[in-house]
Amino acid sequence: MKKIGFLSFGHWSNHPSYKTRTAGDTLLQSIDLAVAAEELGLDGAYFRVHHFARQLASPFPLLSAIGAKTNKIEIGTGVIDMRYENPMYMVEDAGAADLISGGRLQLGISRGSPEQVIDGWRYFGYEPVEGEIDADMGRRKALEFLDKLKGTGFAQPNPNPMFPNPPGLLRLEPHSDGLRERIWWGAASNATAVWAAENGMHLQSSTLKFDETGKPFHIQQAEQIRLYKEAWKKAGHQREPRVSVSRSIFALVTDQDRYYFGQQGKASDSFGYIESDKRAIFGKSYAAEPEQLIRELALDEAIQEADTLLLTIPNTLGVDYNVHVLSAILEHIAPALGWR
């Protein structure tokens, strides 16, 4: 394990126990937490993206704000649902945010998962072309996004422009060199992990995947990662691939920790359906005293295969408590497991 970051779902609700009562609370606290995480020495600040929900939805203003207030920490998403995106406009947004951050964006994208609204992407003005399903549309848009990130000119210039043009075909601006090499794909299956490798994207694997073998979650995820690495090598890419896994991990070191999470550690994986015809396996949560937590995490094969660990955080409990959660992992867990 080389890098440790956090992953926030960005929830808010007008609930008495929440520190994030409004969207503004969540956005501003996300910036504050990223700044604090950098001061702690954490490596990454990542955010989920969901539409039609009281969660973070438009990532680029947030990523830009964090980029302007931090200096070293990686800033990313996990993941942007490409079914909802205009790839061309996204290239411009991503390029601007990356330049503001000094080249620290690590964008996780995917073909999408079930959302709050049936076919919500239709409300954004998108629909699959003939012969496609919505997942195909998401992958097609992803490939267009990757292509335009290269910065190669493709648009015919106006012979009588308002401002002088450089010679040749025009590209989207602002262009950020290197961003194409910092795009990740969120894969729920072995096949899409291989597809991500073939297309030169890093791999994000979360706390769920499609149940393809019946084995425990962490073993299935480790197998997925190994298939990804093999496909990357076979594709002949000249740079090193990166792989992140996300986990819910809570070191119980205070009475407040035990009150919040003492009963929440799941002893085993669980199963469910995120799509009607595909059974998914959900990895267990880890919540225990540090000594027990170290023993349990040492057996997680997927964590061993990955180079980046994203710690899912309870953002509704506020910045101070989440700083404590992250600090406890860095102080009590990471050194014993040789992370970083």
LUMKOL-768356 format. One record per residue: x, y, z of N, C-alpha, C, CB in turn. Coordinates in steps of 0.2 Angstrom, whole numbers, plus 2048, in hexadecimal, padded with zeros to 3 digits. Glycine has a CB too. Layout:
! LUMKOL-768356
n_x,n_y,n_z,ca_x,ca_y,ca_z,c_x,c_y,c_z,cb_x,cb_y,cb_z
X,Y,Z,X,Y,Z,X,Y,Z,X,Y,Z
...
END
This chain:
! LUMKOL-768356
n_x,n_y,n_z,ca_x,ca_y,ca_z,c_x,c_y,c_z,cb_x,cb_y,cb_z
804,7FA,800,800,800,800,804,806,800,7FB,800,806
804,80A,7FB,808,810,7FA,804,817,7FC,80A,811,7F3
7FE,817,7FB,7FA,81D,7FC,7F3,81C,800,7F8,821,7F6
7F2,821,805,7EB,820,808,7E8,827,808,7ED,81F,810
7E1,826,806,7DD,82C,805,7D6,82B,808,7DC,82E,7FD
7D2,830,808,7CB,82F,80A,7C6,82F,804,7C9,834,810
7C1,82C,805,7BB,82D,800,7B5,82F,804,7BA,826,7FC
7B2,835,802,7AC,837,805,7A6,836,800,7AD,83F,806
7A1,834,803,79A,834,7FF,797,83A,7FF,796,82E,802
799,83F,803,796,846,803,78F,846,805,797,848,7FC
78C,842,80A,785,843,80B,784,849,80F,783,83D,810
77D,84C,80F,77B,851,813,773,850,814,77C,858,810
771,852,81A,76A,851,81C,769,856,822,768,84A,81D
763,859,822,761,85D,828,75F,858,82E,75B,862,826
764,855,830,763,850,836,766,852,83C,765,849,834
764,852,842,767,854,848,76E,852,849,762,853,84E
76F,84C,847,776,849,848,77B,84A,843,775,841,849
779,84E,83E,77E,84F,838,781,856,839,77A,84F,832
788,856,837,78B,85C,837,78B,85F,830,793,85B,838
788,85B,82B,787,85E,825,77F,85E,823,78A,859,81F
77D,864,825,775,865,824,773,867,81D,773,86A,829
778,86A,81A,776,86D,813,77C,86B,80E,776,874,813
77A,86C,808,77F,86B,802,786,86F,804,77D,86C,7FB
784,875,806,78A,87A,807,78E,877,80D,787,881,809
78B,874,812,78F,871,817,794,86C,814,78B,86E,81D
791,868,810,795,862,80E,79B,865,809,791,85D,80A
799,869,805,79F,86C,800,7A4,86F,804,79C,871,7FB
7A2,874,809,7A8,877,80D,7AB,873,811,7A4,87D,811
7A8,86E,814,7AC,869,819,7B0,865,815,7A7,865,81D
7AE,863,80F,7B2,85F,80A,7B9,862,809,7AF,85D,804
7B9,869,808,7BF,86D,807,7C3,86D,80D,7BD,874,805
7C0,86E,813,7C4,86E,819,7C7,867,81B,7BF,870,81F
7C3,862,819,7C6,85B,81B,7CC,85A,816,7C0,856,81A
7CB,85C,810,7D1,85A,80C,7D7,85E,80E,7CF,85C,804
7D6,864,810,7DC,868,813,7DF,865,819,7DA,870,814
7DA,863,81D,7DD,85F,824,7E0,859,822,7D7,85E,828
7DD,855,81D,7E0,84F,81B,7E7,850,819,7DC,84B,816
7E8,855,815,7EF,856,812,7F4,858,818,7EF,85C,80D
7F2,85C,81D,7F6,85D,823,7F7,857,827,7F2,862,827
7F3,852,827,7F4,84C,82A,7F9,847,826,7EE,848,82B
7FA,849,820,7FF,845,81C,7FB,83F,818,803,841,820
7F4,840,817,7F1,83B,813,7F2,83D,80C,7E9,83C,814
7F1,838,808,7F3,839,801,7EE,83B,7FC,7F6,832,7FE
7E7,83A,7FE,7E2,83B,7F9,7DC,83D,7FC,7E1,835,7F5
7D8,841,7F8,7D1,843,7FA,7CD,842,7F4,7D1,84B,7FC
7C8,83D,7F5,7C4,83B,7F0,7BD,83B,7F2,7C5,833,7EE
7B8,83C,7ED,7B1,83E,7EE,7AD,83A,7E9,7B0,845,7ED
7A7,837,7EC,7A2,834,7E8,79E,839,7E4,79E,82F,7EC
79B,837,7DE,797,83B,7DA,790,838,7D9,79B,83D,7D4
78B,83B,7DB,784,838,7DA,77F,83E,7D8,782,834,7E0
77B,83C,7D4,776,841,7D2,76F,840,7D5,776,841,7CA
76B,845,7D5,764,845,7D8,764,842,7DF,760,840,7D4
76A,844,7E3,76A,841,7EA,76D,847,7EE,76E,83B,7EA
76C,847,7F5,770,84B,7F9,777,849,7FA,76C,84C,800
77A,849,7F5,781,847,7F5,785,84C,7F0,782,840,7F4
78C,84B,7F0,790,84F,7EB,78E,84D,7E4,797,84F,7ED
78D,852,7E0,78B,850,7D9,790,853,7D4,784,852,7D8
792,859,7D4,796,85D,7CF,79D,85D,7D2,793,864,7CD
7A1,859,7D0,7A8,859,7D4,7AD,85E,7D2,7AB,852,7D2
7AD,861,7CC,7B2,865,7CA,7B3,86C,7CE,7B2,867,7C3
7AD,86F,7D0,7AE,875,7D4,7B1,873,7DB,7A7,878,7D6
7AF,86E,7DE,7B2,86B,7E4,7BA,86A,7E3,7AE,865,7E7
7BB,866,7DE,7C2,864,7DD,7C7,86A,7DC,7C3,85F,7D7
7C4,86F,7D8,7C8,875,7D7,7C9,879,7DD,7C4,879,7D2
7C4,879,7E2,7C5,87D,7E8,7CA,879,7EC,7BE,87D,7EC
7CA,873,7ED,7CE,86F,7F1,7D5,870,7EE,7CD,868,7F1
7D6,870,7E7,7DC,871,7E4,7DF,877,7E6,7DC,870,7DD
7DB,87D,7E6,7DE,883,7E8,7E0,884,7EF,7D8,888,7E6
7DD,880,7F3,7DF,881,7FA,7E4,87B,7FD,7D9,880,7FE
7E6,877,7F9,7EB,872,7FB,7F1,872,7F6,7E8,86B,7FB
7F6,86E,7F8,7FC,86E,7F4,7FF,867,7F2,802,871,7F8
7FD,862,7F5,800,85C,7F4,7FB,856,7F3,805,85A,7F9
7F6,856,7F6,7F1,851,7F7,7EE,84F,7F0,7EC,852,7FC
7ED,849,7EE,7EA,847,7E8,7E2,848,7E9,7EB,840,7E6
7DF,84A,7E4,7D8,84C,7E4,7D4,848,7DF,7D7,854,7E3
7CF,845,7E1,7CC,840,7DC,7C4,83F,7DD,7CF,83A,7DB
7C2,83B,7D9,7BB,839,7D9,7BA,831,7D9,7B7,83C,7D3
7B5,82F,7DC,7B4,827,7DC,7AD,826,7DC,7B8,824,7E1
7A9,826,7D7,7AB,828,7D0,7A6,82C,7CD,7AB,821,7CC
7A8,82F,7C7,7A3,833,7C3,7A0,82F,7BE,7A7,839,7BF
799,82F,7BE,795,82B,7BA,795,82E,7B3,78E,82A,7BD
798,82B,7AE,799,82E,7A7,792,82E,7A3,79E,82A,7A3
78D,82A,7A5,787,82B,7A2,784,832,7A2,782,826,7A5
786,835,7A7,783,83C,7A8,787,842,7A5,782,83D,7B0
78D,840,7A2,792,845,7A1,792,847,799,799,843,7A3
794,84D,798,796,84F,791,79E,84F,791,793,857,790
7A0,84A,78E,7A8,849,78E,7AC,84F,78C,7AA,843,789
7A9,853,787,7AD,859,785,7AD,85E,78B,7AA,85C,77F
7A8,860,78D,7A7,864,793,7AB,862,799,7A0,866,795
7AB,85B,79A,7AF,858,7A0,7B6,859,79F,7AD,851,7A0
7B9,859,799,7C0,85A,797,7C2,861,799,7C1,858,790
7BE,866,798,7BF,86D,79A,7BF,86D,7A1,7BA,871,796
7BA,86B,7A5,7B9,86B,7AC,7BF,868,7AF,7B3,868,7AE
7C1,862,7AD,7C6,85E,7B0,7CD,861,7AF,7C6,857,7AD
7CE,864,7A9,7D4,867,7A8,7D5,86D,7AC,7D5,86A,7A0
7D0,871,7AD,7D0,877,7B1,7D2,875,7B8,7CA,87B,7B1
7CE,870,7BB,7CF,86E,7C2,7D6,86B,7C3,7CA,869,7C4
7D9,868,7BE,7DF,865,7BF,7E5,86A,7BF,7E1,860,7B9
7E4,86F,7BA,7E9,875,7BA,7E9,879,7C1,7E7,87A,7B4
7E3,87A,7C3,7E2,87D,7CA,7E6,87A,7CF,7DB,87E,7CC
7E6,873,7CF,7E9,86F,7D4,7F0,86D,7D3,7E5,868,7D5
7F3,870,7CD,7FA,86E,7CC,7FB,867,7CA,7FE,870,7D1
7F6,864,7C6,7F6,85D,7C4,7F5,858,7C9,7FD,85C,7C1
7F1,859,7CE,7EF,854,7D3,7E9,850,7D2,7F0,857,7DA
7E5,851,7CD,7DF,84D,7CC,7E0,846,7CB,7DB,851,7C7
7DC,842,7CE,7DC,83B,7CD,7D4,839,7CC,7DF,836,7D2
7D2,839,7C6,7CB,839,7C4,7C8,832,7C3,7C9,83D,7BE
7C4,830,7C8,7C1,829,7C7,7BA,82A,7C3,7BF,826,7CE
7B9,826,7BE,7B3,826,7BA,7B1,81F,7B9,7B5,82A,7B3
7AA,81F,7B7,7A8,818,7B6,7A1,818,7B1,7A6,815,7BD
79F,813,7AF,799,813,7AB,793,814,7AF,798,80C,7A7
793,814,7B6,78D,815,7BA,78A,810,7BD,788,819,7B6
787,811,7C2,783,80C,7C6,77C,80F,7C7,787,80A,7CD
777,80B,7CA,771,80D,7CC,771,814,7D0,76D,808,7D0
76C,818,7CE,76C,81F,7D1,765,820,7D4,76D,824,7CB
764,826,7D6,75E,827,7DA,758,828,7D5,75F,82E,7DE
759,829,7CF,754,82A,7CA,755,825,7C4,754,832,7C7
74F,823,7C2,74F,81E,7BD,752,822,7B6,748,81B,7BB
757,81F,7B3,75A,822,7AD,75B,829,7AE,756,820,7A7
75E,82B,7B4,75F,832,7B5,763,836,7B0,763,833,7BC
767,832,7AC,76B,836,7A7,767,838,7A1,770,831,7A4
761,836,7A1,75C,838,79C,75A,840,79D,756,834,79B
75A,841,7A4,758,848,7A6,75E,84D,7A4,757,848,7AD
764,84A,7A3,76A,84E,7A1,76A,84F,79A,770,84B,7A4
766,84C,796,766,84C,78F,769,847,78B,768,853,78D
76B,841,78E,76F,83C,78B,76B,836,78B,775,83B,78F
76C,832,786,769,82B,785,76D,827,781,762,82C,782
76D,820,782,771,81C,77D,76F,81C,776,771,815,780
774,81B,772,773,81B,76B,770,814,769,779,81D,766
76E,813,763,76B,80D,761,770,807,762,769,80D,75A
76E,802,765,772,7FC,767,776,7FC,76D,777,7FB,761
775,802,771,779,803,777,774,802,77D,77C,80A,777
777,800,783,773,801,789,777,806,78D,774,7FA,78D
774,809,792,777,80E,796,77E,80D,798,773,810,79C
780,807,79A,787,806,79C,78C,807,796,788,7FE,79E
78A,805,790,78E,806,78A,78F,80D,788,78A,802,784
789,811,78A,78A,818,789,78F,81B,78D,783,81C,78A
78F,819,794,794,81B,798,79B,81A,796,793,818,79F
79C,814,794,7A3,812,792,7A5,816,78B,7A3,80A,790
7A0,817,787,7A2,81B,781,7A4,822,783,79C,81B,77C
7A0,825,787,7A2,82C,789,7A9,82C,78D,79C,82E,78E
7AA,827,790,7B0,826,794,7B6,826,78F,7B1,820,798
7B5,822,789,7BB,822,784,7BB,829,781,7B9,81C,77F
7B6,82C,780,7B6,833,77C,7BA,837,781,7AF,835,77B
7B8,837,787,7BC,83B,78C,7C3,83A,78C,7B9,83A,793
7C5,834,78C,7CC,832,78C,7D0,835,786,7CD,82B,78D
7CC,834,781,7CF,836,77A,7D1,83E,77A,7CB,834,774
7CC,841,77C,7CC,849,77C,7D1,84B,781,7C5,84C,77D
7D2,848,786,7D7,84A,78B,7DE,84A,789,7D7,845,792
7DF,846,783,7E6,846,781,7E9,84D,77E,7E6,841,77B
7E4,851,77C,7E6,858,77A,7E8,858,773,7EC,85A,77E
7E6,853,76F,7E7,853,768,7E1,857,765,7E7,84C,765
7E3,85C,760,7DE,860,75D,7D9,85C,758,7E2,865,758
7D3,85E,758,7CE,85A,754,7C9,85F,751,7CB,855,759
7C8,865,753,7C3,869,751,7C6,86E,74C,7C0,86D,757
7C2,86F,746,7C4,873,741,7C3,87B,743,7BF,872,73B
7C9,87F,743,7C8,886,745,7C4,88A,740,7CF,889,746
7C1,88F,743,7BE,894,73F,7C3,898,73B,7B9,899,744
7C2,899,734,7C7,89D,731,7C7,8A4,732,7C5,89C,729
7C1,8A7,736,7C1,8AE,738,7BF,8AE,73F,7BC,8B2,734
7C4,8AC,744,7C3,8AB,74B,7C3,8B2,74E,7C8,8A7,74E
7C0,8B2,754,7C0,8B8,758,7C7,8BA,75A,7BB,8B8,75E
7CA,8B4,75C,7D1,8B5,75F,7D6,8B0,75A,7D2,8B3,766
7DC,8B2,75A,7E1,8AE,756,7E1,8A7,758,7E8,8B1,756
7E1,8A2,754,7E2,89B,755,7E9,898,754,7DD,897,751
7EB,893,758,7F1,890,756,7F0,88C,750,7F4,88B,75C
7F5,88A,74D,7F5,886,746,7F2,87F,747,7FB,885,743
7EE,87D,742,7EB,876,743,7E4,876,746,7F0,872,746
7E2,86F,747,7DC,86E,74A,7DC,870,752,7DA,867,74A
7D7,872,755,7D7,874,75C,7D4,86F,760,7D2,87A,75C
7D7,86F,766,7D5,86B,76C,7D1,86F,771,7DC,868,76F
7CF,86B,776,7CB,86E,77B,7D0,871,780,7C7,869,77F
7CE,877,783,7D2,87A,788,7CE,87C,78E,7D5,881,785
7D1,87C,794,7D9,87C,795,7DB,874,795,7DB,87F,79B
7E0,873,792,7E3,86C,792,7E8,86B,797,7E7,86B,78B
7E8,866,79B,7EC,864,7A0,7F1,85E,79E,7E9,863,7A7
7F7,85F,79D,7FB,859,79B,7FB,854,7A1,802,85C,79A
7FB,84E,79F,7FB,849,7A4,7F5,847,7A7,800,84B,7AA
7F0,84A,7A7,7E9,848,7AA,7E7,842,7A7,7E4,84E,7A9
7E8,841,7A0,7E5,83A,79D,7E8,834,7A1,7E7,83A,796
7EE,835,7A4,7F1,82F,7A7,7EF,82F,7AE,7F9,830,7A7
7EA,833,7B1,7E8,833,7B8,7E0,832,7B8,7EA,839,7BB
7DE,82E,7B3,7D7,82C,7B3,7D6,825,7B5,7D4,82D,7AC
7D1,824,7BA,7D0,81D,7BD,7C9,81B,7BB,7D1,81D,7C5
7C8,814,7BB,7C2,811,7B9,7BF,80D,7BF,7C3,80D,7B2
7B9,80F,7C1,7B6,80B,7C6,7B3,804,7C3,7B1,80F,7CA
7B6,7FF,7C5,7B4,7F8,7C2,7B0,7F4,7C7,7BA,7F5,7BF
7AA,7F2,7C5,7A6,7ED,7CA,7A7,7E6,7C7,79F,7EF,7CA
7AB,7E5,7C2,7AB,7DE,7BF,7B3,7DD,7BD,7A7,7DC,7B9
7B4,7D6,7BC,7BB,7D5,7BA,7BC,7D7,7B3,7BC,7CD,7BA
7B7,7D7,7AF,7B7,7D8,7A7,7B8,7E0,7A7,7B1,7D6,7A4
7B5,7E4,7AB,7B6,7EB,7AA,7BD,7ED,7AD,7B0,7EF,7AD
7BF,7EA,7B1,7C6,7EB,7B4,7CB,7EA,7AE,7C8,7E7,7BA
7CA,7E5,7AB,7CF,7E3,7A5,7CE,7E9,7A0,7CD,7DC,7A2
7C8,7EA,79E,7C6,7F0,799,7CA,7F6,79B,7BF,7F1,799
7CA,7F8,7A2,7CD,7FE,7A4,7D5,7FE,7A3,7CC,7FF,7AC
7D8,7F8,7A4,7DF,7F7,7A3,7E0,7F8,79C,7E1,7F0,7A6
7DC,7F5,797,7DE,7F5,790,7DD,7FC,78E,7D8,7F1,78C
7D9,801,791,7D8,807,78F,7DD,80C,793,7D1,809,78F
7E1,80A,797,7E6,80E,79A,7E4,812,7A0,7E9,812,796
7DF,80F,7A4,7DC,813,7A9,7DE,80F,7B0,7D4,813,7A9
7DF,813,7B5,7E0,810,7BB,7DA,80C,7BE,7E3,815,7C1
7DA,808,7C3,7D5,804,7C5,7D2,807,7CC,7D6,7FD,7C6
7CC,808,7CD,7C9,809,7D3,7C4,803,7D5,7C5,810,7D4
7C5,800,7DA,7C0,7FB,7DC,7BE,7FC,7E3,7C4,7F4,7DC
7B7,7FC,7E4,7B4,7FF,7EA,7B3,7F9,7EF,7AE,802,7E8
7AE,7FA,7F3,7AC,7F5,7F8,7A7,7F1,7F6,7A9,7F9,7FE
7A5,7F1,7EF,7A1,7EC,7EC,7A3,7EA,7E5,79A,7EE,7EC
7A1,7E4,7E3,7A3,7E2,7DC,79D,7DD,7DA,7AA,7DF,7DB
79D,7DB,7D4,798,7D6,7D2,79B,7CF,7D5,797,7D5,7CB
797,7CB,7D7,799,7C4,7DA,79A,7C0,7D4,794,7C2,7DF
7A0,7BE,7D3,7A2,7BB,7CD,7A5,7B3,7CE,7A7,7BE,7C9
7A7,7B2,7D4,7A9,7AC,7D6,7A7,7A9,7DC,7B1,7AC,7D7
7A3,7AD,7E1,7A0,7AA,7E7,7A6,7AA,7EC,79E,7A3,7E6
7AC,7AC,7EB,7B1,7AD,7F0,7B0,7B3,7F4,7B8,7AD,7ED
7B3,7B4,7FA,7B3,7BA,7FE,7B5,7C0,7FA,7B7,7B9,804
7B2,7C5,7FC,7B3,7CC,7F9,7BA,7CD,7F7,7AF,7D1,7FC
7BE,7CD,7FD,7C5,7D0,7FC,7C9,7CB,7F7,7C8,7D0,802
7C7,7C5,7F7,7CA,7C0,7F2,7C8,7C2,7EB,7C9,7B9,7F4
7C2,7C3,7EA,7BF,7C5,7E3,7C2,7CB,7E1,7B7,7C5,7E3
7C3,7D0,7E5,7C6,7D6,7E3,7CD,7D6,7E2,7C4,7DB,7E9
7D1,7D2,7E6,7D8,7D1,7E4,7D9,7CD,7DD,7DB,7CC,7EA
7D4,7C9,7DC,7D5,7C5,7D5,7D3,7CA,7D0,7D0,7BF,7D5
7CE,7CF,7D1,7CD,7D4,7CC,7D3,7D8,7CB,7C7,7D8,7CE
7D6,7DA,7D0,7DC,7DF,7D0,7E2,7DB,7CC,7DF,7E1,7D6
7E3,7D5,7CD,7E8,7D1,7CA,7E7,7D0,7C2,7E9,7CA,7CD
7E0,7CF,7C0,7DE,7CF,7B9,7E0,7D6,7B6,7D7,7CD,7B9
7DE,7DB,7BA,7DF,7E2,7B7,7E7,7E3,7B6,7DD,7E7,7BC
7EB,7E1,7BA,7F2,7E2,7BA,7F5,7DE,7B4,7F6,7E0,7C0
7F2,7D8,7B3,7F5,7D4,7AD,7F3,7D7,7A7,7F2,7CD,7AE
7EC,7DA,7A6,7EA,7DD,7A0,7EE,7E3,79F,7E3,7DF,7A1
7F0,7E7,7A4,7F4,7ED,7A3,7FB,7EB,7A0,7F5,7F1,7AA
7FE,7E6,7A3,804,7E4,7A0,804,7E2,799,807,7DE,7A4
7FE,7DE,797,7FD,7DB,791,7FC,7E1,78C,7F7,7D6,791
7F9,7E6,78E,7F7,7EC,78A,7FE,7F0,788,7F2,7F0,78D
803,7EF,78C,809,7F2,78A,80A,7F9,78C,80B,7F2,783
806,7FC,791,807,803,793,80D,804,796,801,804,798
810,80A,795,817,80B,798,817,80E,79E,81B,80F,793
812,80F,7A2,811,812,7A8,80F,80D,7AD,80D,818,7A9
810,80E,7B4,80D,80A,7B9,806,80A,7BA,811,80A,7BF
802,805,7BB,7FB,806,7BC,7FA,807,7C4,7F7,7FF,7BA
7F5,80A,7C6,7F3,80B,7CD,7EC,808,7CE,7F3,812,7CF
7EB,805,7D4,7E5,802,7D6,7E3,805,7DD,7E6,7FA,7D6
7DD,807,7DE,7DA,809,7E4,7D5,804,7E6,7D8,810,7E4
7D4,803,7ED,7CF,7FF,7F0,7CC,804,7F5,7D0,7F8,7F2
7C5,804,7F6,7C3,808,7FC,7C0,803,801,7BD,80C,7F9
7C1,805,807,7BF,801,80D,7BC,806,813,7C5,7FD,810
7B7,803,816,7B4,806,81C,7B8,804,822,7AD,805,81D
7BD,808,825,7C1,805,82A,7C1,80A,830,7C9,804,828
7BF,808,836,7BF,80C,83C,7C3,809,842,7B8,80E,83E
7C8,80D,844,7CC,80A,84A,7C8,80D,850,7D3,80D,849
7C6,809,854,7C2,80B,85A,7C7,80C,860,7BE,805,85D
7C9,813,860,7CE,815,865,7CB,81A,86B,7D4,818,862
7C5,81C,86A,7C2,820,86F,7BB,81E,870,7C2,828,86C
7B8,820,875,7B1,81E,877,7AC,820,871,7AF,821,87E
7AE,826,86E,7A9,829,869,7AA,824,863,7AC,830,867
7B0,821,861,7B0,81D,85C,7AC,816,85D,7B8,81A,85B
7AC,814,864,7A9,80E,865,7A1,80F,865,7AB,80B,86C
79F,815,867,798,817,867,796,817,85F,797,81E,86A
799,81A,85B,797,81B,854,798,814,850,79C,820,851
79D,811,851,79F,80B,84D,7A0,804,850,7A5,80D,849
79F,804,857,7A1,7FE,85A,79D,7F8,858,7A0,7FF,861
797,7F9,855,793,7F4,853,792,7F3,84C,78C,7F4,856
796,7F7,848,795,7F8,841,79A,7F3,83D,796,7FF,83F
79F,7F1,840,7A4,7EC,83C,7A0,7E6,83A,7AA,7EA,840
7A0,7E5,833,79C,7DF,830,7A1,7D9,831,79A,7E0,829
79F,7D4,833,7A3,7CE,834,7A4,7CA,82D,7A0,7C9,839
7A0,7CB,829,7A0,7C8,822,79E,7CC,81D,79D,7C1,823
79F,7CA,817,79D,7CD,811,795,7CD,810,7A0,7CA,80A
792,7D1,80C,78B,7D0,80B,789,7D0,804,787,7D6,80F
783,7CE,802,781,7CE,7FB,77B,7D2,7F9,780,7C6,7F9
77A,7D4,7F3,775,7D8,7F1,775,7D9,7EA,774,7DF,7F5
770,7DD,7E7,76F,7DE,7E0,76F,7E6,7DF,769,7DB,7DD
775,7E8,7DB,775,7EF,7D9,772,7F0,7D2,77C,7F2,7DA
772,7EA,7CF,76E,7E9,7C8,76A,7E3,7C9,773,7E9,7C2
764,7E3,7C5,75F,7DE,7C7,762,7D7,7C5,759,7DF,7C3
766,7D6,7C0,768,7D0,7BE,76F,7CE,7C0,768,7CF,7B7
773,7D2,7C5,779,7D0,7C7,77A,7D1,7CE,77E,7D5,7C3
77C,7CB,7D1,77D,7CB,7D8,784,7CF,7DA,77D,7C4,7DB
784,7D3,7DF,78A,7D7,7E1,78C,7D4,7E8,789,7DE,7E1
792,7D4,7E9,795,7D3,7F0,798,7D9,7F3,79A,7CD,7EF
796,7DA,7F9,798,7E0,7FD,79D,7DE,802,792,7E4,800
7A3,7E2,802,7A8,7E0,807,7A6,7E3,80E,7AF,7E3,805
7A9,7DF,813,7A7,7E1,81A,7AA,7E7,81C,7A9,7DB,81E
7A7,7EB,821,7AA,7F0,824,7AF,7EE,82A,7A5,7F5,827
7B4,7F2,82B,7B9,7F1,830,7B8,7F6,836,7C0,7F0,82E
7B6,7F4,83C,7B6,7F8,842,7B8,7F4,848,7AF,7FB,842
7BE,7F5,84B,7C0,7F2,850,7C6,7F5,854,7C3,7EB,84E
7C8,7F3,85A,7CD,7F5,85D,7D4,7F4,859,7CF,7F2,864
7D9,7F9,859,7DE,7F9,854,7E1,7F2,853,7E3,7FD,856
7E3,7EE,859,7E6,7E8,858,7E2,7E3,854,7E7,7E5,85F
7DC,7E2,855,7D7,7DE,851,7D7,7E0,84A,7D0,7DE,855
7D6,7E7,849,7D6,7EA,842,7DC,7E8,83E,7D5,7F1,843
7E2,7E8,841,7E8,7E7,83E,7E8,7DF,83C,7EE,7E8,842
7E6,7DB,840,7E5,7D4,83E,7E1,7D3,838,7E3,7D0,844
7DB,7D6,838,7D6,7D5,833,7D8,7D8,82D,7CF,7D8,835
7DB,7DE,82D,7DD,7E1,826,7E3,7DD,823,7DF,7E8,828
7E7,7DA,827,7ED,7D7,824,7EB,7D1,820,7F1,7D4,82A
7E4,7CF,821,7E2,7C9,81D,7DE,7CB,817,7DD,7C5,821
7DD,7D2,816,7DA,7D4,810,7DE,7D4,80A,7D7,7DB,811
7DD,7CF,805,7E1,7CE,7FF,7E1,7D4,7FB,7E0,7C8,7FC
7DB,7D7,7FA,7DB,7DD,7F5,7DF,7E3,7F7,7D3,7DF,7F4
7DF,7E4,7FE,7E3,7EA,800,7EA,7E9,7FF,7E2,7EB,808
7EC,7E3,7FF,7F3,7E1,7FE,7F5,7E2,7F6,7F5,7DA,800
7F0,7E1,7F2,7F1,7E1,7EB,7F1,7E9,7E8,7EC,7DD,7E7
7EE,7ED,7EC,7ED,7F4,7EA,7F3,7F8,7EC,7E6,7F7,7ED
7F3,7FE,7E9,7F8,803,7EB,7F5,809,7EF,7FC,805,7E5
7EE,80A,7EE,7EB,80F,7F1,7E5,80D,7F5,7E9,815,7EC
7E4,80F,7FB,7DE,80D,7FF,7DA,814,801,7E1,80A,806
7D4,813,7FF,7CF,819,800,7CB,817,806,7CB,81B,7FA
7CB,81B,80B,7C8,81A,811,7C1,81E,811,7CC,81C,818
7BB,81A,811,7B5,81D,811,7B3,820,817,7AF,818,80F
7B1,827,817,7B0,82A,81D,7A9,82C,81F,7B5,831,81D
7A7,82D,825,7A1,82F,827,7A0,837,827,79E,82D,82E
7A0,83A,821,7A0,841,820,79B,845,824,7A0,843,819
795,842,825,790,845,829,792,847,830,78A,841,829
797,844,833,79A,845,83A,79E,84B,83A,79D,83E,83C
7A0,84E,835,7A4,854,835,7AB,853,834,7A2,857,83C
7AE,859,833,7B6,859,832,7BA,856,837,7B8,860,830
7B9,859,83D,7BD,857,843,7BD,84F,844,7BB,85B,849
7B7,84C,844,7B7,845,846,7BA,841,840,7AF,843,847
7B9,843,83A,7BC,840,834,7C4,840,834,7B9,842,82E
7C6,846,837,7CD,847,838,7D0,842,83D,7CF,84E,83A
7CC,841,842,7CE,83C,847,7CE,835,844,7C9,83C,84D
7C9,833,840,7C8,82C,83D,7CE,82B,839,7C2,82C,839
7D0,830,835,7D6,82F,830,7DC,82F,834,7D6,835,82B
7DD,833,839,7E3,833,83D,7E4,82C,841,7E3,839,842
7DE,829,843,7DF,823,847,7E2,81D,842,7D8,821,849
7E0,81D,83C,7E2,819,837,7EA,81A,836,7DE,819,830
7EC,820,835,7F3,821,834,7F7,820,83A,7F3,829,832
7F4,821,840,7F8,820,846,7F8,819,848,7F6,824,84B
7F3,815,848,7F2,80F,84B,7F2,809,847,7EC,80F,84F
7F1,80A,840,7F0,804,83C,7F5,804,836,7E9,805,839
7F6,80A,833,7FA,80A,82D,802,807,82F,7FB,810,82A
805,80A,834,80C,807,835,80C,800,836,80F,80B,83B
807,7FD,83A,808,7F6,83B,807,7F1,835,803,7F4,841
804,7F4,830,802,7F0,82A,807,7F2,824,7FB,7F1,828
80C,7F7,826,811,7F9,821,80E,7FD,81B,814,7F3,81E
808,800,81C,805,804,817,809,80B,817,7FE,806,819
80B,80C,811,80F,812,80F,816,811,812,80C,819,812
END
